[in-house]
Amino acid sequence: MWDSAAAIVDATGRPDYDALLRRVFAGKPVHLVAGERSADGWHVPDWARGAAASSTVIPGVGHMMMLERPEAFGLSIRRLLTP
């Protein structure tokens, strides 16, 4: 678990991260999903919030929403992926 956390910190701390993120948003629909207790502290650039295909906040959970309320998380993801 710590290795994956370190990899995330490494990737998001690189000087070219913003450019990489912009390429992802330009090429694919990006859906933002956050837990209610962690959404306010989530660092998402304003341009990314505006460019996102959708933004979902799952009530009553924090950063580990998929463990805290797996059913609610699964339903949220299903809604985003079902045409």
Backbone as XML, in Angstrom:
<?xml version="1.0"?>
<chain id="A" units="angstrom">
  <residue number="1" name="MET">
    <atom name="N" x="0.815" y="-1.185" z="0.000"/>
    <atom name="CA" x="0.000" y="0.000" z="0.000"/>
    <atom name="C" x="0.863" y="1.255" z="0.000"/>
  </residue>
  <residue number="2" name="TRP">
    <atom name="N" x="1.926" y="1.262" z="0.772"/>
    <atom name="CA" x="2.778" y="2.453" z="0.836"/>
    <atom name="C" x="3.479" y="2.695" z="-0.488"/>
  </residue>
  <residue number="3" name="ASP">
    <atom name="N" x="3.804" y="1.610" z="-1.218"/>
    <atom name="CA" x="4.449" y="1.778" z="-2.520"/>
    <atom name="C" x="3.534" y="2.517" z="-3.492"/>
  </residue>
  <residue number="4" name="SER">
    <atom name="N" x="2.250" y="2.175" z="-3.471"/>
    <atom name="CA" x="1.329" y="2.857" z="-4.389"/>
    <atom name="C" x="1.145" y="4.320" z="-3.976"/>
  </residue>
  <residue number="5" name="ALA">
    <atom name="N" x="1.110" y="4.589" z="-2.681"/>
    <atom name="CA" x="1.007" y="5.982" z="-2.221"/>
    <atom name="C" x="2.238" y="6.769" z="-2.644"/>
  </residue>
  <residue number="6" name="ALA">
    <atom name="N" x="3.415" y="6.177" z="-2.508"/>
    <atom name="CA" x="4.654" y="6.849" z="-2.916"/>
    <atom name="C" x="4.666" y="7.101" z="-4.420"/>
  </residue>
  <residue number="7" name="ALA">
    <atom name="N" x="4.151" y="6.154" z="-5.195"/>
    <atom name="CA" x="4.100" y="6.319" z="-6.654"/>
    <atom name="C" x="3.173" y="7.472" z="-7.039"/>
  </residue>
  <residue number="8" name="ILE">
    <atom name="N" x="2.064" y="7.617" z="-6.332"/>
    <atom name="CA" x="1.133" y="8.715" z="-6.612"/>
    <atom name="C" x="1.779" y="10.055" z="-6.295"/>
  </residue>
  <residue number="9" name="VAL">
    <atom name="N" x="2.428" y="10.138" z="-5.145"/>
    <atom name="CA" x="3.110" y="11.385" z="-4.763"/>
    <atom name="C" x="4.204" y="11.711" z="-5.779"/>
  </residue>
  <residue number="10" name="ASP">
    <atom name="N" x="4.942" y="10.699" z="-6.210"/>
    <atom name="CA" x="6.004" y="10.915" z="-7.200"/>
    <atom name="C" x="5.427" y="11.429" z="-8.521"/>
  </residue>
  <residue number="11" name="ALA">
    <atom name="N" x="4.367" y="10.785" z="-9.005"/>
    <atom name="CA" x="3.784" y="11.160" z="-10.304"/>
    <atom name="C" x="3.165" y="12.553" z="-10.265"/>
  </residue>
  <residue number="12" name="THR">
    <atom name="N" x="2.434" y="12.855" z="-9.198"/>
    <atom name="CA" x="1.742" y="14.144" z="-9.145"/>
    <atom name="C" x="2.668" y="15.296" z="-8.787"/>
  </residue>
  <residue number="13" name="GLY">
    <atom name="N" x="3.861" y="14.985" z="-8.312"/>
    <atom name="CA" x="4.814" y="16.032" z="-7.968"/>
    <atom name="C" x="5.754" y="16.416" z="-9.098"/>
  </residue>
  <residue number="14" name="ARG">
    <atom name="N" x="5.674" y="15.728" z="-10.209"/>
    <atom name="CA" x="6.561" y="16.015" z="-11.345"/>
    <atom name="C" x="6.177" y="17.321" z="-12.021"/>
  </residue>
  <residue number="15" name="PRO">
    <atom name="N" x="7.160" y="18.026" z="-12.556"/>
    <atom name="CA" x="6.856" y="19.307" z="-13.203"/>
    <atom name="C" x="5.941" y="19.180" z="-14.424"/>
  </residue>
  <residue number="16" name="ASP">
    <atom name="N" x="5.935" y="18.040" z="-15.082"/>
    <atom name="CA" x="5.112" y="17.862" z="-16.280"/>
    <atom name="C" x="3.734" y="17.265" z="-15.977"/>
  </residue>
  <residue number="17" name="TYR">
    <atom name="N" x="3.378" y="17.143" z="-14.699"/>
    <atom name="CA" x="2.108" y="16.513" z="-14.329"/>
    <atom name="C" x="0.901" y="17.280" z="-14.877"/>
  </residue>
  <residue number="18" name="ASP">
    <atom name="N" x="0.928" y="18.595" z="-14.786"/>
    <atom name="CA" x="-0.210" y="19.387" z="-15.278"/>
    <atom name="C" x="-0.419" y="19.152" z="-16.770"/>
  </residue>
  <residue number="19" name="ALA">
    <atom name="N" x="0.667" y="19.137" z="-17.538"/>
    <atom name="CA" x="0.554" y="18.906" z="-18.986"/>
    <atom name="C" x="0.013" y="17.503" z="-19.265"/>
  </residue>
  <residue number="20" name="LEU">
    <atom name="N" x="0.457" y="16.518" z="-18.503"/>
    <atom name="CA" x="-0.039" y="15.152" z="-18.662"/>
    <atom name="C" x="-1.540" y="15.092" z="-18.354"/>
  </residue>
  <residue number="21" name="LEU">
    <atom name="N" x="-1.934" y="15.726" z="-17.274"/>
    <atom name="CA" x="-3.340" y="15.750" z="-16.891"/>
    <atom name="C" x="-4.193" y="16.411" z="-17.975"/>
  </residue>
  <residue number="22" name="ARG">
    <atom name="N" x="-3.703" y="17.490" z="-18.545"/>
    <atom name="CA" x="-4.448" y="18.170" z="-19.616"/>
    <atom name="C" x="-4.609" y="17.268" z="-20.841"/>
  </residue>
  <residue number="23" name="ARG">
    <atom name="N" x="-3.588" y="16.479" z="-21.151"/>
    <atom name="CA" x="-3.692" y="15.541" z="-22.282"/>
    <atom name="C" x="-4.749" y="14.474" z="-22.011"/>
  </residue>
  <residue number="24" name="VAL">
    <atom name="N" x="-4.806" y="13.979" z="-20.790"/>
    <atom name="CA" x="-5.816" y="12.975" z="-20.441"/>
    <atom name="C" x="-7.210" y="13.568" z="-20.594"/>
  </residue>
  <residue number="25" name="PHE">
    <atom name="N" x="-7.427" y="14.763" z="-20.055"/>
    <atom name="CA" x="-8.732" y="15.411" z="-20.148"/>
    <atom name="C" x="-9.099" y="15.717" z="-21.599"/>
  </residue>
  <residue number="26" name="ALA">
    <atom name="N" x="-8.131" y="16.017" z="-22.418"/>
    <atom name="CA" x="-8.400" y="16.335" z="-23.823"/>
    <atom name="C" x="-8.758" y="15.089" z="-24.624"/>
  </residue>
  <residue number="27" name="GLY">
    <atom name="N" x="-8.271" y="13.930" z="-24.195"/>
    <atom name="CA" x="-8.448" y="12.718" z="-24.980"/>
    <atom name="C" x="-9.589" y="11.812" z="-24.563"/>
  </residue>
  <residue number="28" name="LYS">
    <atom name="N" x="-10.034" y="11.924" z="-23.331"/>
    <atom name="CA" x="-11.059" y="11.020" z="-22.807"/>
    <atom name="C" x="-11.990" y="11.779" z="-21.873"/>
  </residue>
  <residue number="29" name="PRO">
    <atom name="N" x="-13.236" y="11.322" z="-21.745"/>
    <atom name="CA" x="-14.101" y="11.920" z="-20.726"/>
    <atom name="C" x="-13.587" y="11.521" z="-19.344"/>
  </residue>
  <residue number="30" name="VAL">
    <atom name="N" x="-13.444" y="12.478" z="-18.467"/>
    <atom name="CA" x="-12.952" y="12.231" z="-17.109"/>
    <atom name="C" x="-14.090" y="12.531" z="-16.140"/>
  </residue>
  <residue number="31" name="HIS">
    <atom name="N" x="-14.389" y="11.562" z="-15.281"/>
    <atom name="CA" x="-15.431" y="11.708" z="-14.276"/>
    <atom name="C" x="-14.754" y="11.789" z="-12.912"/>
  </residue>
  <residue number="32" name="LEU">
    <atom name="N" x="-15.030" y="12.845" z="-12.170"/>
    <atom name="CA" x="-14.455" y="13.016" z="-10.845"/>
    <atom name="C" x="-15.400" y="12.395" z="-9.817"/>
  </residue>
  <residue number="33" name="VAL">
    <atom name="N" x="-14.855" y="11.553" z="-8.943"/>
    <atom name="CA" x="-15.646" y="10.904" z="-7.899"/>
    <atom name="C" x="-14.898" y="11.095" z="-6.584"/>
  </residue>
  <residue number="34" name="ALA">
    <atom name="N" x="-15.577" y="11.663" z="-5.592"/>
    <atom name="CA" x="-14.953" y="11.923" z="-4.298"/>
    <atom name="C" x="-15.911" y="11.565" z="-3.175"/>
  </residue>
  <residue number="35" name="GLY">
    <atom name="N" x="-15.339" y="11.299" z="-2.011"/>
    <atom name="CA" x="-16.144" y="11.100" z="-0.811"/>
    <atom name="C" x="-16.498" y="12.451" z="-0.205"/>
  </residue>
  <residue number="36" name="GLU">
    <atom name="N" x="-17.663" y="12.534" z="0.397"/>
    <atom name="CA" x="-18.149" y="13.791" z="0.972"/>
    <atom name="C" x="-17.159" y="14.391" z="1.975"/>
  </residue>
  <residue number="37" name="ARG">
    <atom name="N" x="-16.571" y="13.553" z="2.819"/>
    <atom name="CA" x="-15.676" y="14.068" z="3.855"/>
    <atom name="C" x="-14.307" y="14.477" z="3.322"/>
  </residue>
  <residue number="38" name="SER">
    <atom name="N" x="-13.964" y="14.074" z="2.113"/>
    <atom name="CA" x="-12.654" y="14.438" z="1.575"/>
    <atom name="C" x="-12.729" y="15.368" z="0.374"/>
  </residue>
  <residue number="39" name="ALA">
    <atom name="N" x="-13.921" y="15.605" z="-0.161"/>
    <atom name="CA" x="-14.067" y="16.399" z="-1.387"/>
    <atom name="C" x="-13.537" y="17.824" z="-1.248"/>
  </residue>
  <residue number="40" name="ASP">
    <atom name="N" x="-13.790" y="18.463" z="-0.104"/>
    <atom name="CA" x="-13.343" y="19.848" z="0.073"/>
    <atom name="C" x="-11.823" y="19.988" z="0.079"/>
  </residue>
  <residue number="41" name="GLY">
    <atom name="N" x="-11.132" y="18.980" z="0.572"/>
    <atom name="CA" x="-9.672" y="19.039" z="0.631"/>
    <atom name="C" x="-8.990" y="18.450" z="-0.588"/>
  </residue>
  <residue number="42" name="TRP">
    <atom name="N" x="-9.770" y="18.042" z="-1.572"/>
    <atom name="CA" x="-9.245" y="17.401" z="-2.763"/>
    <atom name="C" x="-8.703" y="18.474" z="-3.690"/>
  </residue>
  <residue number="43" name="HIS">
    <atom name="N" x="-7.427" y="18.407" z="-4.000"/>
    <atom name="CA" x="-6.822" y="19.421" z="-4.867"/>
    <atom name="C" x="-7.070" y="19.053" z="-6.332"/>
  </residue>
  <residue number="44" name="VAL">
    <atom name="N" x="-8.052" y="19.697" z="-6.911"/>
    <atom name="CA" x="-8.353" y="19.531" z="-8.332"/>
    <atom name="C" x="-8.297" y="20.926" z="-8.944"/>
  </residue>
  <residue number="45" name="PRO">
    <atom name="N" x="-7.442" y="21.127" z="-9.945"/>
    <atom name="CA" x="-7.366" y="22.456" z="-10.560"/>
    <atom name="C" x="-8.729" y="22.903" z="-11.094"/>
  </residue>
  <residue number="46" name="ASP">
    <atom name="N" x="-8.971" y="24.197" z="-11.045"/>
    <atom name="CA" x="-10.250" y="24.740" z="-11.522"/>
    <atom name="C" x="-10.529" y="24.347" z="-12.965"/>
  </residue>
  <residue number="47" name="TRP">
    <atom name="N" x="-9.481" y="24.371" z="-13.812"/>
    <atom name="CA" x="-9.694" y="24.025" z="-15.209"/>
    <atom name="C" x="-10.153" y="22.569" z="-15.337"/>
  </residue>
  <residue number="48" name="ALA">
    <atom name="N" x="-9.649" y="21.677" z="-14.459"/>
    <atom name="CA" x="-10.035" y="20.263" z="-14.519"/>
    <atom name="C" x="-11.481" y="20.078" z="-14.068"/>
  </residue>
  <residue number="49" name="ARG">
    <atom name="N" x="-11.883" y="20.795" z="-13.038"/>
    <atom name="CA" x="-13.292" y="20.716" z="-12.607"/>
    <atom name="C" x="-14.215" y="21.158" z="-13.743"/>
  </residue>
  <residue number="50" name="GLY">
    <atom name="N" x="-13.814" y="22.211" z="-14.438"/>
    <atom name="CA" x="-14.622" y="22.707" z="-15.546"/>
    <atom name="C" x="-14.634" y="21.779" z="-16.744"/>
  </residue>
  <residue number="51" name="ALA">
    <atom name="N" x="-13.545" y="21.057" z="-16.954"/>
    <atom name="CA" x="-13.432" y="20.168" z="-18.107"/>
    <atom name="C" x="-13.960" y="18.761" z="-17.844"/>
  </residue>
  <residue number="52" name="ALA">
    <atom name="N" x="-14.225" y="18.436" z="-16.599"/>
    <atom name="CA" x="-14.683" y="17.083" z="-16.256"/>
    <atom name="C" x="-16.045" y="16.797" z="-16.873"/>
  </residue>
  <residue number="53" name="ALA">
    <atom name="N" x="-16.215" y="15.562" z="-17.304"/>
    <atom name="CA" x="-17.499" y="15.136" z="-17.854"/>
    <atom name="C" x="-18.573" y="15.123" z="-16.773"/>
  </residue>
  <residue number="54" name="SER">
    <atom name="N" x="-18.172" y="14.843" z="-15.541"/>
    <atom name="CA" x="-19.104" y="14.866" z="-14.419"/>
    <atom name="C" x="-18.318" y="14.934" z="-13.120"/>
  </residue>
  <residue number="55" name="SER">
    <atom name="N" x="-19.035" y="15.240" z="-12.054"/>
    <atom name="CA" x="-18.439" y="15.267" z="-10.718"/>
    <atom name="C" x="-19.463" y="14.670" z="-9.752"/>
  </residue>
  <residue number="56" name="THR">
    <atom name="N" x="-19.047" y="13.627" z="-9.049"/>
    <atom name="CA" x="-19.930" y="12.924" z="-8.130"/>
    <atom name="C" x="-19.330" y="12.961" z="-6.738"/>
  </residue>
  <residue number="57" name="VAL">
    <atom name="N" x="-20.139" y="13.295" z="-5.747"/>
    <atom name="CA" x="-19.710" y="13.240" z="-4.349"/>
    <atom name="C" x="-20.568" y="12.182" z="-3.660"/>
  </residue>
  <residue number="58" name="ILE">
    <atom name="N" x="-19.914" y="11.182" z="-3.103"/>
    <atom name="CA" x="-20.621" y="10.100" z="-2.421"/>
    <atom name="C" x="-20.810" y="10.505" z="-0.957"/>
  </residue>
  <residue number="59" name="PRO">
    <atom name="N" x="-22.051" y="10.583" z="-0.497"/>
    <atom name="CA" x="-22.329" y="11.056" z="0.863"/>
    <atom name="C" x="-21.809" y="10.113" z="1.952"/>
  </residue>
  <residue number="60" name="GLY">
    <atom name="N" x="-21.391" y="10.720" z="3.058"/>
    <atom name="CA" x="-21.056" y="9.971" z="4.257"/>
    <atom name="C" x="-19.754" y="9.210" z="4.250"/>
  </residue>
  <residue number="61" name="VAL">
    <atom name="N" x="-18.893" y="9.467" z="3.278"/>
    <atom name="CA" x="-17.614" y="8.747" z="3.213"/>
    <atom name="C" x="-16.467" y="9.718" z="3.003"/>
  </residue>
  <residue number="62" name="GLY">
    <atom name="N" x="-15.269" y="9.203" z="3.172"/>
    <atom name="CA" x="-14.078" y="10.006" z="2.942"/>
    <atom name="C" x="-13.288" y="9.466" z="1.763"/>
  </residue>
  <residue number="63" name="HIS">
    <atom name="N" x="-11.974" y="9.506" z="1.902"/>
    <atom name="CA" x="-11.053" y="9.126" z="0.836"/>
    <atom name="C" x="-11.201" y="7.652" z="0.431"/>
  </residue>
  <residue number="64" name="MET">
    <atom name="N" x="-11.514" y="6.796" z="1.377"/>
    <atom name="CA" x="-11.609" y="5.353" z="1.091"/>
    <atom name="C" x="-13.063" y="4.931" z="0.867"/>
  </residue>
  <residue number="65" name="MET">
    <atom name="N" x="-13.747" y="5.671" z="0.022"/>
    <atom name="CA" x="-15.172" y="5.461" z="-0.215"/>
    <atom name="C" x="-15.496" y="4.046" z="-0.661"/>
  </residue>
  <residue number="66" name="MET">
    <atom name="N" x="-14.614" y="3.426" z="-1.428"/>
    <atom name="CA" x="-14.891" y="2.086" z="-1.927"/>
    <atom name="C" x="-14.859" y="1.035" z="-0.820"/>
  </residue>
  <residue number="67" name="LEU">
    <atom name="N" x="-14.200" y="1.352" z="0.297"/>
    <atom name="CA" x="-14.197" y="0.447" z="1.447"/>
    <atom name="C" x="-15.281" y="0.819" z="2.456"/>
  </residue>
  <residue number="68" name="GLU">
    <atom name="N" x="-15.559" y="2.107" z="2.588"/>
    <atom name="CA" x="-16.543" y="2.573" z="3.558"/>
    <atom name="C" x="-17.976" y="2.266" z="3.133"/>
  </residue>
  <residue number="69" name="ARG">
    <atom name="N" x="-18.265" y="2.463" z="1.860"/>
    <atom name="CA" x="-19.620" y="2.207" z="1.334"/>
    <atom name="C" x="-19.494" y="1.593" z="-0.059"/>
  </residue>
  <residue number="70" name="PRO">
    <atom name="N" x="-19.056" y="0.332" z="-0.128"/>
    <atom name="CA" x="-18.808" y="-0.281" z="-1.439"/>
    <atom name="C" x="-20.015" y="-0.287" z="-2.369"/>
  </residue>
  <residue number="71" name="GLU">
    <atom name="N" x="-21.210" y="-0.449" z="-1.804"/>
    <atom name="CA" x="-22.413" y="-0.472" z="-2.655"/>
    <atom name="C" x="-22.645" y="0.893" z="-3.301"/>
  </residue>
  <residue number="72" name="ALA">
    <atom name="N" x="-22.532" y="1.948" z="-2.511"/>
    <atom name="CA" x="-22.735" y="3.303" z="-3.044"/>
    <atom name="C" x="-21.658" y="3.637" z="-4.072"/>
  </residue>
  <residue number="73" name="PHE">
    <atom name="N" x="-20.423" y="3.242" z="-3.794"/>
    <atom name="CA" x="-19.341" y="3.483" z="-4.736"/>
    <atom name="C" x="-19.605" y="2.733" z="-6.038"/>
  </residue>
  <residue number="74" name="GLY">
    <atom name="N" x="-19.950" y="1.457" z="-5.926"/>
    <atom name="CA" x="-20.213" y="0.651" z="-7.114"/>
    <atom name="C" x="-21.359" y="1.201" z="-7.947"/>
  </residue>
  <residue number="75" name="LEU">
    <atom name="N" x="-22.437" y="1.632" z="-7.295"/>
    <atom name="CA" x="-23.569" y="2.211" z="-8.024"/>
    <atom name="C" x="-23.168" y="3.508" z="-8.725"/>
  </residue>
  <residue number="76" name="SER">
    <atom name="N" x="-22.343" y="4.308" z="-8.068"/>
    <atom name="CA" x="-21.883" y="5.559" z="-8.687"/>
    <atom name="C" x="-21.065" y="5.278" z="-9.939"/>
  </residue>
  <residue number="77" name="ILE">
    <atom name="N" x="-20.166" y="4.328" z="-9.847"/>
    <atom name="CA" x="-19.331" y="3.975" z="-11.003"/>
    <atom name="C" x="-20.189" y="3.358" z="-12.100"/>
  </residue>
  <residue number="78" name="ARG">
    <atom name="N" x="-21.132" y="2.512" z="-11.731"/>
    <atom name="CA" x="-22.024" y="1.907" z="-12.730"/>
    <atom name="C" x="-22.786" y="2.975" z="-13.498"/>
  </residue>
  <residue number="79" name="ARG">
    <atom name="N" x="-23.310" y="3.985" z="-12.791"/>
    <atom name="CA" x="-24.038" y="5.071" z="-13.459"/>
    <atom name="C" x="-23.158" y="5.816" z="-14.449"/>
  </residue>
  <residue number="80" name="LEU">
    <atom name="N" x="-21.892" y="5.973" z="-14.079"/>
    <atom name="CA" x="-20.982" y="6.713" z="-14.970"/>
    <atom name="C" x="-20.622" y="5.901" z="-16.211"/>
  </residue>
  <residue number="81" name="LEU">
    <atom name="N" x="-20.590" y="4.586" z="-16.084"/>
    <atom name="CA" x="-20.140" y="3.742" z="-17.187"/>
    <atom name="C" x="-21.277" y="3.178" z="-18.038"/>
  </residue>
  <residue number="82" name="THR">
    <atom name="N" x="-22.506" y="3.334" z="-17.570"/>
    <atom name="CA" x="-23.645" y="2.795" z="-18.320"/>
    <atom name="C" x="-24.211" y="3.890" z="-19.220"/>
  </residue>
  <residue number="83" name="PRO">
    <atom name="N" x="-24.200" y="3.643" z="-20.535"/>
    <atom name="CA" x="-24.720" y="4.667" z="-21.463"/>
    <atom name="C" x="-26.218" y="4.872" z="-21.328"/>
  </residue>
</chain>
